[in-house]
Amino acid sequence: QVQLVESGGGLVQAGDSLRLSCTASERSFSSYAMGWFRQAPGKEREFVAGISWTGDHTYYANSVKGRFTISRDNAKNTVYLQMNSLKPEDTAVYYCNAVRGPDDSWGQGTQVTVSS
């Protein structure tokens, strides 16, 4: 299991930006595909964005495409989620996920609240 620690959440207004970070304890971080998920109150956890272990391929939910950007710095064992043009419906706890074969690890989550 990989230890993942998210940071960067907070309370912002609609239209603002935030950058989330997720740092992994695993030295072989570069061999993991990484993703961001979110869970709003009363809703199921949903996929937000994903990035391949090389960083060459990225994937986005339709709801965030064009506003959010996922990236990774393998030298720092860190994956980022740049969130622009935030909307109240982006309010949720955001979770970092690391996957490699059968290994599937989650962070503790960071709260993002967007006020209208």
N, C-alpha and C positions, 0 to 999 in steps of 0.2 A: 504494500500500500504506500502511496505517495502522500506526504503531508503537504496540504495546500493551504495557503493563507491569503485571503482576499483583503483588499483595502481600497479606499477611494470613494466609498459611498458617502451619501449625505443628503441634505435637503436643498433643493434648488427650485428655481422658478421655471415655468414653461419657456422653452426656447434656449435655455442655458445648456452648458456642456459639462460633462464629467468624464474622468478617465479612471476606470477601475484597473487594478493590478492584482495579479495572482502569482505568488512566488512559491515554487516547489522545493521540497527538501531533497529531492532525488537527483543524484549526479547524472543519471541517464535521462534527464528531462527531455533532451532533444529527440529521444526515441518515442515520446508520447504524443499522440494527437490530443489537442486541447480544445475545450469548449466552454462557452458560457450559457447558463440556463437561468431562468428566473421564475419566481413563484409569487404571485399576487395573493392577497388574502381571499380565501374561499375558492381559489382556483388551483388547478394542477400545475405542476412544474412544467415549463415549456422551454424548448430549444430557442436560443437567441443567435448564437454564432459559433462557428467551429473553424479550426485551422489545422492543417496537416502537420506532421512532425517536422517537415522541412520548411514549412511556412509558404510553400508554393501554391497551396490550394486553400481557399477560404469559402465559407458557406454562411448564409444568413437567412433568418426567418424573413418572410415577406414584410412583416410589420416593422422591421428595423432597417431593411435594405436601403442604402443611400444615406442613412443617418448614423449608423454605427460602423465602426471599423475594428476588426480584431487583428492583432499582430503579436509577434513573439520575439523575444531576445533570448536565444538559447545560451548565450554566454552568461546571462543573469538569471537563468532558470525562471523566467518570468513571461507571463502572457498578459496582454493588455486588452481592454475594451474601451475604445474611444467612443463616447456617446455624445452626439451633437443634436441640436434641435429637439431637446427632450420634451416629451408630452406627459400630461398627467397619467395617461394609461401605461406609461413606462414604469410607474411606481410598483416596486416589488423588491423582494430579497433576491439578490443576484448571486449565483453559485458558480464556482469554477469546477471544471471536471477534467480529469486526466484519464486517458484510455490507452492501453497497450495490451493487445491480446485479451486475456481474461482479467487483467488488472483494470479496475474501474474505481477511481478515487474521487472524493468530493471535498470541497472546502466547507467552512462553517457558514459562509454567506455574508454578504454585506448589504445593508439596507440602502435603497435609493428611493427617495421620495420627491416627486415633482408636483409642485403646487401650481394651480391655475391662476 
